[in-house]
Amino acid sequence: MPLWLGACSLWPYHSAPAPIPNLPATWSGDVTCPGCVPHQQTLTLFADGSFHLRDEYPANQRRRGRESFYDIGQWSRLSGDESRLILRGGSETLRQFRLQHGGELRQLDASGADIRSIRDYVLTREKGLDPVAGPMRLLGKLSVDDTQLRFSECLTGREMTVIDGLPASVIKQYRVAQKLVNETGSAPVLASVIGVFSARLATSDEGSENASVWQVTVPRVLRFWPGEDCGIGAAAPSLPLRDTPWRVLAIANEPIKADPMAATLALRLHDDGKVSGHTGCNILRSQYRSDDSALNFDAVMITRRACMNPMAQALETTWIEVLRRTTAYRVVGSYLELLAGDRVLARLIANEMH
């Protein structure tokens, strides 16, 4: 019996830390993988079970300006392992963190295991609050009545008042979208918008005093989808090709294996005709031409950082060849396919929810 009890003590075990106090709260830290471009992550958890997350890549000699990518959604603690936090947002896989007894959050891999690396991948709790307000792309139901504008965001389920109004031209588009599905009045229509979050204290006639009331400013409405609902992934309305950050899932039907030690293969087509991205080893730059479903990449160039291993080198070479061979594209929901004729060269997913 003593031997059996001693053996049990060797099993990995994570005792549950105390509940997270004083939410909302912000954690941030350097999560740059070895040999990768600098990567700062900021995560804010709210008491209503929602989260805002920002991945930030600072400007440097090789990067054209600072780039920020956002994710929002809902968080929870894993039943049976209260130390583990599960974040369900707009990215393809769950994000997972372990709450440590010192109050830090340790980033975990896709399976929920600790990342084996010379890096700690730890986010430290900040003294102040960063609401990670945006501006960011949001998908939700927009409704208009005589007294106010409302927006119900898909990933958090958050009901918000739209402050600062909307242009008359956008209200006209909203009415046209309603008519296409025989709706009138304040019936909601799914919309993709650029939004900036804010909050204020509730008044006495809004329920609990001193509670937070979410608001959103909408400087731009990107598109209406009449008759559509809050589908996620392939079921979602198709995202725009341009200015959407894409991450490579598979090349020639071969899935890209997740490697926490390496940067992901990425692509972004900017409105000015320029392309930014990453090969897993190097920063990528190019230009593109697009017309309807046609797509061509010109002058594909990369920086000259050496890849860490032969597999990464081979993947970089294959990814560049995919871009050079691309002649067409197809967007389905949150997914992008790069094509050569009818042949799928690569599949990508939006790296943030839109």
C-alpha contacts under 8 A as a table, 3 or more apart, distances in Angstrom:
res1	aa1	res2	aa2	distance
1	M	4	W	5.08
1	M	5	L	6.30
2	P	5	L	5.14
2	P	6	G	6.18
3	L	6	G	5.09
3	L	7	A	6.27
4	W	7	A	5.13
4	W	8	C	6.40
5	L	8	C	5.16
5	L	9	S	6.65
6	G	9	S	5.32
6	G	10	L	7.16
7	A	10	L	5.50
7	A	11	W	7.56
8	C	11	W	5.72
9	S	12	P	7.98
14	H	81	D	7.28
14	H	83	S	6.89
15	S	81	D	7.69
15	S	82	E	7.85
15	S	83	S	6.91
16	A	81	D	6.66
16	A	82	E	5.07
16	A	83	S	4.77
17	P	82	E	7.33
17	P	83	S	5.98
17	P	99	L	6.99
17	P	100	Q	6.74
17	P	101	H	5.63
18	A	101	H	7.95
20	I	23	L	7.14
22	N	25	A	6.86
23	L	45	L	6.72
23	L	46	F	5.60
23	L	47	A	5.27
24	P	44	T	6.78
24	P	45	L	5.47
24	P	46	F	4.30
24	P	47	A	5.82
24	P	129	L	7.44
25	A	44	T	5.55
25	A	45	L	5.71
25	A	46	F	6.90
25	A	125	R	7.34
25	A	126	E	7.43
25	A	128	G	7.70
25	A	129	L	5.82
25	A	130	D	7.84
26	T	42	T	7.03
26	T	43	L	5.63
26	T	44	T	4.23
26	T	45	L	6.59
26	T	125	R	5.83
26	T	126	E	5.59
26	T	127	K	7.94
26	T	128	G	7.24
26	T	129	L	5.49
26	T	130	D	6.00
26	T	131	P	7.75
27	W	42	T	5.79
27	W	43	L	5.22
27	W	44	T	6.30
27	W	104	E	7.60
27	W	105	L	7.42
27	W	123	L	5.30
27	W	124	T	5.06
27	W	125	R	4.21
27	W	126	E	5.55
28	S	40	Q	7.33
28	S	41	Q	5.53
28	S	42	T	4.26
28	S	43	L	6.20
28	S	123	L	4.63
28	S	124	T	5.46
28	S	125	R	6.66
28	S	126	E	7.01
29	G	40	Q	5.85
29	G	41	Q	5.66
29	G	42	T	6.79
29	G	121	Y	7.55
29	G	122	V	6.27
29	G	123	L	4.49
29	G	124	T	6.17
30	D	38	P	7.69
30	D	39	H	6.05
30	D	40	Q	4.67
30	D	41	Q	6.43
30	D	121	Y	7.02
30	D	122	V	7.61
30	D	123	L	7.52
31	V	38	P	7.88
31	V	39	H	5.62
31	V	40	Q	5.88
31	V	41	Q	6.58
31	V	119	R	7.61
31	V	120	D	7.89
31	V	121	Y	5.03
31	V	122	V	7.29
32	T	36	C	6.20
32	T	37	V	6.72
32	T	38	P	5.23
32	T	39	H	4.68
32	T	40	Q	7.05
32	T	119	R	7.95
32	T	121	Y	7.95
33	C	36	C	5.36
33	C	37	V	7.87
33	C	39	H	7.99
33	C	119	R	7.05
33	C	260	P	7.12
33	C	261	M	5.23
33	C	262	A	6.07
33	C	263	A	7.10
34	P	118	I	7.78
34	P	119	R	7.46
34	P	261	M	6.34
34	P	262	A	7.32
35	G	262	A	7.81
36	C	262	A	6.74
36	C	263	A	6.12
36	C	281	C	7.29
37	V	57	Y	7.41
37	V	263	A	7.96
38	P	57	Y	5.91
38	P	58	P	6.76
39	H	55	D	6.87
39	H	56	E	5.80
39	H	57	Y	5.03
39	H	58	P	7.41
40	Q	55	D	5.95
40	Q	56	E	5.09
40	Q	57	Y	6.46
41	Q	53	L	7.35
41	Q	54	R	5.77
41	Q	55	D	4.69
41	Q	56	E	6.18
41	Q	123	L	7.73
42	T	53	L	5.68
42	T	54	R	5.20
42	T	55	D	6.65
42	T	123	L	7.76
42	T	132	V	7.83
43	L	51	F	7.16
43	L	52	H	5.96
43	L	53	L	4.47
43	L	54	R	6.57
43	L	132	V	7.85
44	T	51	F	5.63
44	T	52	H	5.33
44	T	53	L	6.39
44	T	129	L	7.77
44	T	130	D	6.85
44	T	131	P	6.44
44	T	132	V	7.14
45	L	49	G	7.21
45	L	50	S	6.28
45	L	51	F	4.62
45	L	52	H	6.80
45	L	75	W	7.72
46	F	49	G	5.74
46	F	50	S	5.39
46	F	51	F	5.89
47	A	50	S	7.23
49	G	74	Q	5.49
49	G	75	W	5.42
49	G	76	S	6.75
50	S	72	I	7.39
50	S	73	G	5.56
50	S	74	Q	4.16
50	S	75	W	5.77
50	S	156	T	5.90
51	F	72	I	5.57
51	F	73	G	5.57
51	F	74	Q	5.73
51	F	75	W	6.38
51	F	87	L	7.70
51	F	156	T	7.98
52	H	70	Y	7.43
52	H	71	D	6.13
52	H	72	I	4.60
52	H	73	G	6.99
52	H	131	P	7.23
52	H	132	V	5.92
52	H	133	A	7.91
53	L	70	Y	5.64
53	L	71	D	5.13
53	L	72	I	6.12
53	L	132	V	6.70
54	R	68	S	6.52
54	R	69	F	5.67
54	R	70	Y	4.62
54	R	71	D	6.56
54	R	132	V	6.74
55	D	68	S	5.66
55	D	69	F	5.14
55	D	70	Y	6.36
56	E	66	R	7.37
56	E	67	E	5.91
56	E	68	S	4.46
56	E	69	F	6.48
57	Y	66	R	5.82
57	Y	67	E	5.30
57	Y	68	S	6.37
58	P	63	R	7.88
58	P	65	G	7.17
58	P	66	R	4.58
58	P	67	E	6.61
59	A	62	R	7.78
59	A	63	R	5.43
59	A	64	R	6.43
59	A	65	G	4.59
59	A	66	R	4.38
59	A	67	E	7.54
60	N	63	R	5.22
60	N	64	R	7.48
60	N	65	G	7.31
61	Q	64	R	7.91
62	R	283	I	7.42
62	R	303	T	7.77
63	R	66	R	7.33
63	R	283	I	7.71
69	F	245	P	7.91
69	F	351	N	7.61
69	F	352	E	6.40
70	Y	134	G	7.90
70	Y	136	M	6.74
70	Y	352	E	5.68
70	Y	353	M	7.49
71	D	89	G	6.10
71	D	90	G	6.03
71	D	91	S	7.02
71	D	352	E	5.46
71	D	353	M	6.20
72	I	89	G	5.25
72	I	90	G	6.65
72	I	155	L	6.70
72	I	156	T	6.94
72	I	353	M	7.54
73	G	87	L	7.00
73	G	88	R	5.60
73	G	89	G	4.10
73	G	90	G	6.92
73	G	155	L	4.80
73	G	156	T	4.63
74	Q	87	L	5.92
74	Q	88	R	5.39
74	Q	89	G	6.43
74	Q	155	L	7.18
74	Q	156	T	5.70
75	W	85	L	6.76
75	W	86	I	5.50
75	W	87	L	4.43
75	W	88	R	6.16
76	S	85	L	5.72
76	S	86	I	5.35
76	S	87	L	6.75
77	R	81	D	7.49
77	R	82	E	5.42
77	R	83	S	7.00
77	R	84	R	5.71
77	R	85	L	4.60
77	R	86	I	6.03
78	L	81	D	5.31
78	L	82	E	5.41
78	L	83	S	7.45
78	L	84	R	5.63
78	L	85	L	6.26
78	L	86	I	6.69
79	S	82	E	6.14
81	D	84	R	5.85
82	E	85	L	7.55
83	S	98	R	5.51
83	S	99	L	5.07
83	S	100	Q	7.11
84	R	96	Q	6.95
84	R	97	F	5.77
84	R	98	R	4.48
84	R	99	L	6.16
85	L	96	Q	5.63
85	L	97	F	5.13
85	L	98	R	6.04
85	L	99	L	7.08
86	I	94	L	6.66
86	I	95	R	6.06
86	I	96	Q	4.86
86	I	97	F	6.82
87	L	94	L	5.81
87	L	95	R	5.00
87	L	96	Q	6.13
88	R	91	S	7.89
88	R	93	T	7.90
88	R	94	L	5.47
88	R	95	R	6.80
89	G	94	L	7.35
89	G	155	L	6.27
89	G	353	M	7.57
90	G	155	L	7.00
90	G	232	I	7.49
90	G	351	N	7.96
90	G	352	E	5.84
90	G	353	M	4.42
91	S	94	L	7.29
91	S	350	A	7.36
91	S	351	N	6.01
91	S	352	E	5.80
91	S	353	M	6.64
92	E	233	G	7.57
92	E	349	I	7.41
92	E	351	N	7.93
93	T	110	A	7.02
94	L	110	A	6.79
95	R	108	L	7.71
95	R	109	D	7.88
95	R	110	A	6.84
96	Q	107	Q	6.36
96	Q	108	L	5.38
96	Q	109	D	6.97
96	Q	110	A	7.10
96	Q	112	G	6.08
97	F	105	L	5.85
97	F	106	R	5.30
97	F	107	Q	4.55
97	F	108	L	5.27
97	F	112	G	7.71
98	R	105	L	5.46
98	R	106	R	5.02
98	R	107	Q	6.55
98	R	108	L	6.93
99	L	103	G	6.36
99	L	104	E	6.02
99	L	105	L	4.76
99	L	106	R	6.57
100	Q	103	G	5.35
100	Q	104	E	5.36
100	Q	105	L	6.13
100	Q	106	R	7.21
101	H	104	E	7.34
103	G	124	T	7.45
103	G	125	R	6.73
104	E	122	V	6.61
104	E	123	L	5.75
104	E	124	T	4.87
104	E	125	R	6.01
105	L	122	V	5.65
105	L	123	L	5.06
105	L	124	T	6.60
105	L	125	R	7.92
106	R	120	D	7.44
106	R	121	Y	5.92
106	R	122	V	4.39
106	R	123	L	6.27
107	Q	114	D	7.39
107	Q	115	I	7.44
107	Q	121	Y	5.47
107	Q	122	V	6.10
107	Q	123	L	7.65
108	L	111	S	7.69
108	L	112	G	5.31
108	L	113	A	5.49
108	L	114	D	4.97
108	L	115	I	5.74
109	D	112	G	5.30
109	D	113	A	5.53
109	D	114	D	6.34
109	D	115	I	5.81
109	D	260	P	7.04
110	A	113	A	7.49
115	I	121	Y	7.95
115	I	260	P	7.10
117	S	120	D	7.03
117	S	261	M	7.10
126	E	129	L	7.03
130	D	133	A	7.92
133	A	136	M	7.87
133	A	196	V	5.40
133	A	197	F	4.70
133	A	198	S	6.73
134	G	195	G	6.76
134	G	196	V	4.94
134	G	197	F	6.68
135	P	194	I	6.22
135	P	195	G	5.33
135	P	196	V	4.66
135	P	197	F	7.81
136	M	194	I	5.43
136	M	195	G	5.55
136	M	196	V	6.68
136	M	354	H	7.84
137	R	192	S	6.91
137	R	193	V	5.65
137	R	194	I	4.57
137	R	195	G	6.19
137	R	353	M	6.85
137	R	354	H	4.54
138	L	153	E	6.86
138	L	154	C	7.97
138	L	192	S	5.74
138	L	193	V	5.35
138	L	194	I	6.13
138	L	195	G	6.32
138	L	353	M	6.80
138	L	354	H	4.88
139	L	153	E	5.95
139	L	154	C	5.86
139	L	155	L	7.93
139	L	190	L	7.20
139	L	191	A	5.87
139	L	192	S	4.61
139	L	193	V	6.48
139	L	230	C	7.53
139	L	353	M	7.59
139	L	354	H	5.59
140	G	151	F	6.36
140	G	152	S	5.21
140	G	153	E	4.18
140	G	154	C	4.88
140	G	190	L	5.45
140	G	191	A	5.63
140	G	192	S	6.69
140	G	230	C	6.68
141	K	151	F	5.52
141	K	152	S	4.99
141	K	153	E	6.59
141	K	154	C	7.55
141	K	188	P	5.43
141	K	189	V	5.21
141	K	190	L	4.31
141	K	191	A	6.03
141	K	229	D	7.99
141	K	230	C	7.93
142	L	149	L	7.39
142	L	150	R	5.78
142	L	151	F	4.58
142	L	152	S	6.60
142	L	188	P	5.15
142	L	189	V	5.32
142	L	190	L	6.13
142	L	191	A	6.33
143	S	149	L	5.91
143	S	150	R	5.19
143	S	151	F	6.45
143	S	186	S	5.36
143	S	187	A	5.99
143	S	188	P	4.29
143	S	189	V	6.52
144	V	148	Q	6.39
144	V	149	L	4.74
144	V	150	R	6.49
144	V	171	I	7.94
144	V	185	G	7.67
144	V	186	S	4.99
144	V	187	A	7.60
144	V	188	P	7.48
145	D	148	Q	5.75
145	D	149	L	6.49
145	D	185	G	6.80
145	D	186	S	5.06
148	Q	161	T	7.22
148	Q	162	V	7.51
149	L	161	T	5.90
149	L	162	V	5.19
149	L	163	I	7.59
149	L	165	G	7.26
150	R	159	E	7.17
150	R	160	M	5.71
150	R	161	T	4.66
150	R	162	V	5.53
151	F	159	E	6.01
151	F	160	M	5.25
151	F	161	T	6.27
151	F	162	V	6.46
151	F	216	V	7.90
152	S	157	G	6.29
152	S	158	R	5.63
152	S	159	E	4.47
152	S	160	M	6.19
153	E	156	T	6.11
153	E	157	G	5.36
153	E	158	R	5.37
153	E	159	E	6.62
153	E	160	M	7.90
154	C	157	G	5.28
154	C	158	R	7.52
154	C	230	C	5.60
155	L	158	R	7.98
158	R	214	W	7.75
159	E	214	W	7.38
160	M	213	V	7.68
160	M	214	W	5.36
160	M	215	Q	4.91
160	M	216	V	6.38
161	T	214	W	7.14
161	T	215	Q	4.97
161	T	216	V	6.32
162	V	165	G	6.46
162	V	215	Q	6.03
162	V	216	V	5.05
162	V	217	T	5.66
162	V	218	V	6.85
163	I	215	Q	6.68
163	I	216	V	6.15
163	I	217	T	5.32
163	I	218	V	7.68
164	D	217	T	6.45
164	D	218	V	7.92
165	G	217	T	7.97
165	G	218	V	7.86
166	L	170	V	6.44
166	L	171	I	6.90
166	L	218	V	7.31
166	L	219	P	7.79
167	P	170	V	5.39
167	P	171	I	6.61
168	A	171	I	5.06
168	A	172	K	6.20
169	S	172	K	5.06
169	S	173	Q	6.38
170	V	173	Q	4.99
170	V	174	Y	6.21
170	V	221	V	7.24
171	I	174	Y	4.95
171	I	175	R	6.33
172	K	175	R	5.15
172	K	176	V	6.29
173	Q	176	V	5.05
173	Q	177	A	6.14
173	Q	224	F	7.86
174	Y	177	A	5.09
174	Y	178	Q	6.30
174	Y	189	V	7.24
174	Y	224	F	7.25
175	R	178	Q	5.04
175	R	179	K	6.34
175	R	184	T	7.49
176	V	179	K	5.17
176	V	180	L	6.44
177	A	180	L	5.28
177	A	181	V	7.13
177	A	189	V	7.20
177	A	224	F	6.81
177	A	225	W	7.33
177	A	226	P	5.26
178	Q	181	V	5.63
178	Q	182	N	6.15
178	Q	183	E	4.70
178	Q	184	T	6.02
178	Q	187	A	7.36
178	Q	189	V	6.89
178	Q	226	P	6.56
179	K	182	N	4.67
179	K	183	E	5.49
179	K	184	T	6.82
180	L	183	E	7.56
180	L	226	P	6.68
181	V	226	P	6.41
181	V	227	G	6.12
183	E	187	A	6.26
184	T	187	A	6.03
189	V	224	F	6.88
189	V	225	W	6.79
189	V	226	P	5.92
189	V	227	G	7.12
189	V	228	E	7.66
190	L	224	F	5.92
190	L	225	W	5.34
190	L	226	P	6.55
190	L	227	G	7.55
190	L	228	E	6.13
190	L	229	D	6.29
190	L	230	C	7.34
191	A	221	V	7.23
191	A	222	L	7.39
191	A	223	R	5.67
191	A	224	F	4.43
191	A	225	W	6.05
192	S	221	V	6.28
192	S	222	L	5.38
192	S	223	R	5.34
192	S	224	F	6.56
192	S	354	H	6.49
193	V	218	V	6.66
193	V	220	R	5.85
193	V	221	V	4.33
193	V	222	L	5.17
193	V	223	R	7.15
193	V	354	H	7.76
194	I	218	V	5.83
194	I	219	P	6.29
194	I	220	R	5.28
194	I	221	V	6.32
194	I	222	L	7.20
195	G	216	V	6.16
195	G	217	T	5.58
195	G	218	V	4.67
195	G	219	P	6.67
195	G	220	R	7.50
196	V	216	V	5.47
196	V	217	T	5.13
196	V	218	V	6.62
197	F	214	W	7.27
197	F	215	Q	5.97
197	F	216	V	4.59
197	F	217	T	6.55
198	S	214	W	6.09
198	S	215	Q	5.17
198	S	216	V	5.93
198	S	217	T	7.82
199	A	212	S	6.08
199	A	213	V	5.41
199	A	214	W	4.51
199	A	215	Q	5.51
200	R	212	S	5.60
200	R	213	V	5.34
200	R	214	W	6.75
200	R	215	Q	7.69
201	L	209	E	7.08
201	L	210	N	5.02
201	L	211	A	5.52
201	L	212	S	4.83
201	L	213	V	5.92
202	A	206	E	5.88
202	A	207	G	7.12
202	A	208	S	6.77
202	A	209	E	5.33
202	A	210	N	5.58
202	A	211	A	5.35
202	A	212	S	5.86
202	A	213	V	5.67
203	T	206	E	5.34
203	T	207	G	7.16
203	T	208	S	7.63
203	T	209	E	5.65
203	T	210	N	7.44
204	S	207	G	5.89
204	S	208	S	6.66
204	S	209	E	5.41
206	E	209	E	7.61
208	S	211	A	5.71
218	V	221	V	6.96
221	V	224	F	7.97
225	W	228	E	5.59
225	W	237	P	7.21
228	E	231	G	7.95
228	E	237	P	7.29
229	D	236	A	7.77
230	C	236	A	6.72
231	G	234	A	7.82
231	G	235	A	4.95
231	G	236	A	4.15
231	G	237	P	7.24
232	I	235	A	5.56
232	I	236	A	4.71
232	I	333	G	7.67
232	I	334	S	7.53
233	G	236	A	5.52
233	G	333	G	5.88
233	G	334	S	5.10
233	G	335	Y	7.32
234	A	237	P	7.97
234	A	332	V	6.05
234	A	333	G	4.39
234	A	334	S	5.74
234	A	335	Y	6.58
235	A	333	G	5.80
236	A	333	G	4.56
236	A	334	S	6.56
237	P	332	V	7.53
237	P	333	G	4.91
237	P	334	S	7.63
238	S	331	V	6.01
238	S	332	V	5.21
238	S	333	G	3.84
238	S	334	S	6.10
238	S	335	Y	7.81
239	L	244	T	7.58
239	L	331	V	6.99
239	L	332	V	7.69
239	L	333	G	6.12
239	L	334	S	5.96
239	L	354	H	7.14
240	P	243	D	7.42
240	P	244	T	6.57
240	P	331	V	7.79
241	L	244	T	6.20
241	L	269	L	7.19
241	L	331	V	7.17
241	L	336	L	7.78
242	R	268	R	7.25
242	R	269	L	5.03
242	R	270	H	5.71
242	R	271	D	6.08
243	D	268	R	6.03
243	D	269	L	5.36
243	D	270	H	4.81
243	D	271	D	6.27
244	T	268	R	6.03
244	T	269	L	7.05
244	T	350	A	6.64
244	T	351	N	7.88
245	P	266	A	7.31
245	P	267	L	6.16
245	P	268	R	4.89
245	P	269	L	7.82
245	P	350	A	5.77
245	P	351	N	5.40
245	P	352	E	6.97
246	W	266	A	5.67
246	W	267	L	5.11
246	W	268	R	6.07
246	W	336	L	7.68
246	W	348	L	5.86
246	W	349	I	5.39
246	W	350	A	4.52
246	W	351	N	5.24
247	R	264	T	6.93
247	R	265	L	5.89
247	R	266	A	4.48
247	R	267	L	6.37
247	R	348	L	5.18
247	R	349	I	5.29
247	R	350	A	6.22
247	R	351	N	5.64
248	V	251	I	7.67
248	V	256	I	7.31
248	V	264	T	7.44
248	V	265	L	5.39
248	V	266	A	5.95
248	V	267	L	7.78
248	V	346	A	7.22
248	V	347	R	6.07
248	V	348	L	4.20
248	V	349	I	6.50
249	L	255	P	5.80
249	L	256	I	5.55
249	L	346	A	7.58
249	L	347	R	5.56
249	L	348	L	5.04
249	L	349	I	6.66
250	A	253	N	5.59
250	A	254	E	5.14
250	A	255	P	4.06
250	A	256	I	5.18
250	A	346	A	5.56
250	A	347	R	5.23
250	A	348	L	7.00
251	I	254	E	5.29
251	I	255	P	6.57
251	I	256	I	7.24
251	I	319	W	7.63
251	I	345	L	5.90
251	I	346	A	4.26
251	I	347	R	6.50
252	A	344	V	6.68
252	A	345	L	5.12
252	A	346	A	5.77
253	N	344	V	7.99
253	N	345	L	7.87
253	N	346	A	7.20
253	N	347	R	7.93
259	D	262	A	5.53
259	D	263	A	7.80
260	P	263	A	7.57
262	A	280	G	6.25
262	A	281	C	7.60
263	A	278	H	7.64
263	A	279	T	7.97
263	A	280	G	4.84
263	A	281	C	7.01
264	T	278	H	7.03
264	T	279	T	7.32
264	T	280	G	5.29
265	L	277	G	7.30
265	L	278	H	5.21
265	L	279	T	4.99
265	L	280	G	5.14
266	A	277	G	4.85
266	A	278	H	4.96
266	A	279	T	6.92
267	L	275	V	7.21
267	L	276	S	6.00
267	L	277	G	4.22
267	L	278	H	6.69
268	R	275	V	5.71
268	R	276	S	5.30
268	R	277	G	5.94
269	L	273	G	6.87
269	L	274	K	6.20
269	L	275	V	4.71
269	L	276	S	6.71
269	L	288	Y	7.53
270	H	273	G	5.70
270	H	274	K	5.41
270	H	275	V	5.98
270	H	276	S	7.76
271	D	274	K	7.31
273	G	287	Q	5.76
273	G	288	Y	5.65
273	G	289	R	7.01
274	K	285	R	7.58
274	K	286	S	6.04
274	K	287	Q	4.43
274	K	288	Y	6.33
275	V	284	L	7.81
275	V	285	R	5.52
275	V	286	S	4.82
275	V	287	Q	5.27
275	V	288	Y	6.77
276	S	283	I	7.58
276	S	284	L	5.68
276	S	285	R	4.92
276	S	286	S	6.72
277	G	283	I	6.00
277	G	284	L	4.77
277	G	285	R	6.52
278	H	281	C	7.10
278	H	282	N	5.72
278	H	283	I	4.56
278	H	284	L	5.04
279	T	282	N	5.31
279	T	283	I	6.44
279	T	284	L	6.54
279	T	315	L	7.77
279	T	316	E	5.09
279	T	319	W	6.76
279	T	320	I	7.60
280	G	312	A	6.92
280	G	315	L	7.91
280	G	316	E	6.52
281	C	305	R	6.60
281	C	306	A	6.97
281	C	307	C	5.27
281	C	308	M	7.69
281	C	312	A	7.11
281	C	313	Q	7.59
281	C	316	E	6.99
282	N	302	I	6.00
282	N	303	T	5.38
282	N	304	R	6.71
282	N	305	R	5.91
282	N	307	C	7.99
283	I	302	I	5.56
283	I	303	T	5.63
284	L	300	V	7.24
284	L	301	M	5.86
284	L	302	I	4.49
284	L	303	T	6.87
285	R	300	V	5.99
285	R	301	M	5.22
285	R	302	I	6.13
286	S	297	F	6.65
286	S	298	D	6.00
286	S	299	A	5.43
286	S	300	V	4.52
286	S	301	M	6.09
287	Q	297	F	5.73
287	Q	298	D	5.16
287	Q	299	A	6.48
287	Q	300	V	7.30
288	Y	295	L	7.02
288	Y	296	N	5.51
288	Y	297	F	4.39
288	Y	298	D	5.82
289	R	294	A	7.92
289	R	295	L	5.73
289	R	296	N	5.26
289	R	297	F	6.58
289	R	298	D	7.93
290	S	293	S	7.22
290	S	294	A	5.41
290	S	295	L	4.49
290	S	296	N	6.57
291	D	294	A	5.13
291	D	295	L	6.75
293	S	328	A	5.52
293	S	329	Y	5.61
293	S	330	R	6.72
294	A	327	T	5.84
294	A	328	A	4.13
294	A	329	Y	6.34
295	L	326	T	6.64
295	L	327	T	5.03
295	L	328	A	4.51
295	L	329	Y	6.17
296	N	323	L	7.79
296	N	324	R	7.54
296	N	325	R	7.99
296	N	326	T	5.84
296	N	327	T	5.23
296	N	328	A	7.09
297	F	300	V	6.93
297	F	323	L	6.12
297	F	324	R	6.07
297	F	326	T	7.11
298	D	324	R	7.36
300	V	320	I	7.36
300	V	323	L	7.76
300	V	324	R	7.39
307	C	310	P	7.30
307	C	312	A	5.99
307	C	313	Q	5.44
308	M	312	A	6.73
308	M	313	Q	7.68
309	N	312	A	5.49
309	N	313	Q	6.42
310	P	313	Q	4.94
310	P	314	A	6.14
311	M	314	A	5.11
311	M	315	L	6.18
312	A	315	L	5.07
312	A	316	E	6.16
313	Q	316	E	5.16
313	Q	317	T	6.34
314	A	317	T	5.16
314	A	318	T	6.21
315	L	318	T	5.06
315	L	319	W	6.09
316	E	319	W	5.16
316	E	320	I	6.30
317	T	320	I	5.34
317	T	321	E	6.27
318	T	321	E	5.06
318	T	322	V	6.22
319	W	322	V	5.06
319	W	323	L	6.56
320	I	323	L	5.26
320	I	324	R	6.40
321	E	324	R	5.06
321	E	325	R	6.17
322	V	325	R	5.21
322	V	326	T	6.09
322	V	345	L	6.21
322	V	346	A	7.25
323	L	326	T	5.27
325	R	340	A	6.39
326	T	329	Y	7.82
326	T	338	L	6.07
326	T	339	L	5.49
326	T	340	A	5.14
326	T	345	L	7.44
327	T	338	L	7.78
327	T	339	L	6.04
327	T	340	A	5.06
327	T	341	G	6.60
328	A	338	L	6.24
328	A	339	L	4.93
328	A	340	A	6.14
328	A	341	G	6.68
329	Y	336	L	7.11
329	Y	337	E	5.52
329	Y	338	L	4.67
329	Y	339	L	5.32
330	R	336	L	5.86
330	R	337	E	5.13
330	R	338	L	6.79
330	R	339	L	7.62
331	V	334	S	7.31
331	V	335	Y	5.68
331	V	336	L	4.51
331	V	337	E	6.30
332	V	335	Y	5.22
332	V	336	L	6.46
334	S	349	I	5.71
334	S	350	A	5.44
335	Y	347	R	6.99
335	Y	348	L	5.62
335	Y	349	I	4.49
335	Y	350	A	6.36
336	L	347	R	5.77
336	L	348	L	4.98
336	L	349	I	6.11
336	L	350	A	7.79
337	E	344	V	6.41
337	E	345	L	7.36
337	E	346	A	5.79
337	E	347	R	4.61
337	E	348	L	6.32
338	L	344	V	5.98
338	L	345	L	5.51
338	L	346	A	5.28
338	L	347	R	6.52
339	L	342	D	6.23
339	L	343	R	5.44
339	L	344	V	4.64
339	L	345	L	5.35
339	L	346	A	7.30
340	A	343	R	5.25
340	A	344	V	6.63
340	A	345	L	6.68
344	V	347	R	7.47
350	A	353	M	6.87
